[in-house]
Amino acid sequence: MESDIQKSLDIYKEQLSYGFIQTAYITLTKYVAELKGKFPKNYSTSNIGFGYLDYTYFYFTNDYVKNKNLKFALVLNHEKMCFELWLCARTTDIQKQYWNLLKDCKWNKHVEVMPKYSILEVIIDTKIDFNAKETMTSNIIDNAVSSALEIENCLQTLGG
């Protein structure tokens, strides 16, 4: 076990020496901050969470989801290199309650077990392309907002 950790650290150090990981990470996290800054003003947003090289995200809410003790997260999934929209809850008890309400909805159709950090997860954009940054930004924000509204409508329909 200890030798595995040391091997991982040696590989990590080697990869960092090339500079590509730092450049990519800084570019991606700055971009999430740009998205947050361009997010529609009718949503309140949180500070950015930087995760552990796994997710970079910020939460956003409106009165409807906030009153349900819910929040949305716009998430950069580093491993999959895509943007996702997560519906999250304030506590695990609330998460379980809404998981039970939404586990059969279209977004959870192929999900057997409640996600660790969310109630549901929607892929927003799978093509991260800084050569078409303006279009990418518009698509991410438009898809996040339209998906959030669709989820809210579903919650209202189900009585959540």
Disulfide bonds with the S-S distance in Angstrom:
none
